[in-house]
Structures are given as C-alpha cells and as structure tokens.
Amino acid sequence: MTWSIIARDEATGRVGIVVATKFFAVGSVVPHIKTGVGAVASQAFVNPFYGARGLALIGAGATAEDTVRMVTAGDEGREHRQLHVMDRDGKFAAYTGAKCVDWCGHLTRSAFSVAGNMLAAEAVIQETAKMYEAKSAVPFARRLIAAMMAGERAGGDKRGKQSAALLIHDDEDYPMLDLRVDDHSDPLAELQRLEAVARQRWVHFRRSMPN
C-alpha cells in the first residue's frame, strides 16, 4: 500500500526519506532517520518497532544487511512486512515479505533504495528510481519528490492516494525538513507545495536555531 525512497545526497551528505500511500498519516509510521546513524523505512503491514530497533542496531555497528536480518528474525509477522535500510556507511539493504500484496518488491543502488507494495505494477519503483537518477542536478528535496511523482504517473498505490511525507536530516540532531500531508486528494502535489513554502520561510529561520 506504500512506496518510498531512502537516499543519501552525495553532494551534501544529507539523508532523506520520501513516502506516499493510500493510507492515513503515513509520515507518522514509515520514515525514521537518526543523524550520523542511518535511516529505516518500515511499511506494508507496518511493525512500529522496526524504526527504533533498526536505528539502535545501526548505531551499535550493525550493517544494513545485518539490521534487516535481525529486526525481521524475531517477528512472527515478517512475511507481511517490508522495510529498507541505510546504515552509517551509506550502504543499503531491503526486505519484502512473501505475503506482501502484489505488486511488491524493492531495489537498491549505491546511493539510494526504493521499495513498495500494493502497487499498480513494478514500473512504479522502476520509474521512481529512474527519475531520481535523472534529476541529479536538482536540489535534494525536490529530486526526491520528483522521483515519487514519476512513480505515481506509473500507477502508484493501486488503491489511490491519501498521504505523503518527506523527512530530511543534515548534520543536526533534529530534522532539516519534516513535512507531512496526512489526508489529501493529491498528497504528492501538496508535499511539493509545502516544500516550496519551506524554502521561502522555514529554511531561513532554521539557520538561527541552536546547533
């Protein structure tokens, strides 16, 4: 019912997750980032413990592959789960349970990963990845949103649209951006609008905050 990207911007070192779904308030359950540690996106039949547990394991030195293996190993519902992970070395790993709803699957690249379930077709994550790679000259937040919009044009969540979220960390302990669209007829378009408002207002204020 969801697809998402985890990425590390090679130009700035920023880490981001963007997600969209036909589900209420996806930003409250899927994306998890800890500065200097890594990122976890937990989706499908979400296990809310995967985020905190995964980041704790990465913080203790686990690789992305080890983290995926350990968080799913003790979960009796793991066949209904999906997650992807970036570790502190910028390596990626992903897992899609055998009982996730079709279309479901994931892909990993050197600087990002994409995963999705209950999608219209495999083309959703393929087009998402293709657009992310093509938009390398675009600022990171806009690049992530553009990639998701390409996935939506390929069919997106086969049930429709409802919520989306964008979470980005730089080198501060608190987010650089934490934008959520919880219930909207066109959530990615609204996320795009909020990101533009943030560039006008929030990013300038944030520079004056404690560091």
Residue pairs with C-beta under 8 A, 6 or more apart in sequence:
1 21
1 22
1 23
1 43
1 44
1 101
1 117
1 118
1 157
1 159
2 19
2 20
2 21
2 23
2 26
2 30
2 43
2 44
2 82
2 116
2 117
2 118
2 157
3 19
3 20
3 21
3 114
3 115
3 116
3 117
3 119
3 124
3 125
3 128
3 148
3 151
3 156
3 157
4 17
4 18
4 19
4 20
4 30
4 31
4 41
4 43
4 84
4 114
4 115
4 116
5 16
5 17
5 18
5 19
5 112
5 113
5 114
5 128
5 132
5 144
5 147
5 148
6 15
6 16
6 17
6 39
6 40
6 41
6 84
6 85
6 86
6 92
6 112
6 113
7 15
7 16
7 17
7 111
7 112
7 113
7 132
7 140
7 144
8 14
8 15
8 86
8 90
8 111
8 112
9 15
9 16
9 140
9 143
10 111
11 140
12 140
12 170
13 170
13 171
14 140
14 168
14 169
14 170
14 176
15 33
15 35
15 38
15 39
15 86
15 168
15 169
16 33
16 140
16 141
16 144
16 166
16 167
16 168
16 169
16 177
17 30
17 31
17 32
17 33
17 39
17 41
17 165
17 166
17 167
17 168
18 31
18 144
18 145
18 147
18 148
18 164
18 165
18 166
18 167
18 191
19 26
19 27
19 30
19 31
19 41
19 43
19 148
19 164
19 165
20 26
20 148
20 151
20 152
20 156
20 157
20 161
20 163
20 164
20 187
20 188
20 191
21 30
21 43
21 157
21 162
21 163
21 164
22 157
22 159
22 160
22 161
22 162
23 162
23 163
24 162
24 163
24 182
24 183
25 163
25 180
25 182
25 183
26 162
26 163
26 164
26 165
26 182
27 163
27 164
27 165
27 167
27 178
27 179
27 180
27 181
27 182
28 180
28 182
29 42
29 46
29 48
30 41
30 42
30 43
30 46
30 165
31 39
31 41
31 51
31 165
31 167
32 39
32 40
32 41
32 42
32 50
32 51
32 52
32 54
32 55
33 39
33 40
33 167
33 168
33 169
33 175
34 55
34 58
34 59
34 169
35 169
35 170
35 171
35 172
35 173
36 88
36 171
37 55
37 58
37 59
37 88
38 54
38 55
38 58
38 59
38 64
38 67
38 85
38 86
38 87
38 88
39 85
39 86
40 50
40 51
40 54
40 55
40 58
40 67
40 83
40 84
40 85
40 86
41 83
41 84
41 85
41 115
42 48
42 50
42 51
42 54
42 81
42 82
42 83
43 81
43 82
43 83
43 115
43 116
43 117
44 80
44 81
44 82
44 96
44 97
44 100
44 101
44 104
44 117
44 118
45 77
45 80
45 81
45 100
46 81
47 71
47 75
47 77
47 81
49 71
50 71
50 81
50 83
53 71
54 67
54 68
54 71
54 83
54 85
57 66
57 67
57 70
57 71
58 64
58 67
58 85
58 87
58 88
59 88
62 70
62 87
63 87
63 89
63 91
63 93
64 85
64 86
64 87
64 91
64 92
64 93
65 91
65 93
67 85
67 87
67 93
68 83
68 84
68 85
68 93
68 94
68 95
71 83
72 78
72 81
72 83
72 95
72 97
75 81
78 95
78 97
79 97
79 98
79 99
79 100
80 97
80 99
80 100
81 95
81 97
81 100
82 94
82 95
82 96
82 97
82 100
82 104
82 106
82 115
82 116
82 117
83 94
83 95
83 115
84 92
84 93
84 94
84 95
84 106
84 108
84 113
84 114
84 115
85 92
85 93
85 94
85 113
86 92
86 113
87 93
90 111
92 108
92 109
92 112
92 113
93 108
93 113
94 106
94 107
94 108
94 113
94 115
95 106
96 104
96 105
96 106
96 115
96 117
100 117
100 118
101 117
101 118
102 118
103 116
103 117
103 118
103 119
103 120
103 121
103 122
103 124
103 158
104 116
104 117
104 118
104 119
105 115
105 116
105 117
105 122
105 125
106 113
106 114
106 115
106 116
106 125
107 113
107 114
107 115
107 125
107 126
107 129
109 129
109 133
112 129
112 132
114 125
114 128
114 129
114 132
114 151
115 125
116 124
116 125
116 128
116 151
118 157
118 158
118 159
119 125
119 155
119 156
119 157
119 158
120 154
120 155
120 156
120 157
120 158
121 154
121 155
123 154
123 155
124 151
124 152
124 154
124 155
124 156
125 151
126 154
127 150
127 151
127 153
127 154
128 147
128 148
128 150
128 151
128 154
129 147
130 150
131 146
131 147
131 149
131 150
131 151
132 143
132 144
132 146
132 147
135 142
135 143
135 146
135 147
136 143
138 146
140 168
141 166
141 168
141 177
141 195
141 198
142 192
142 195
144 166
144 168
145 166
145 188
145 191
145 192
145 195
148 164
148 188
149 188
149 192
152 161
152 188
161 184
161 185
161 186
161 187
161 188
162 183
162 184
162 187
163 180
163 181
163 182
163 183
163 184
163 187
164 180
164 181
164 184
164 187
164 188
164 190
164 191
165 179
165 180
165 181
165 191
166 177
166 178
166 179
166 191
166 195
167 175
167 177
167 178
167 179
168 175
168 176
168 177
168 178
169 175
169 176
170 176
172 211
174 209
176 203
176 206
177 195
177 198
177 202
179 191
179 194
179 195
179 198
181 187
181 188
181 190
181 191
181 194
184 190
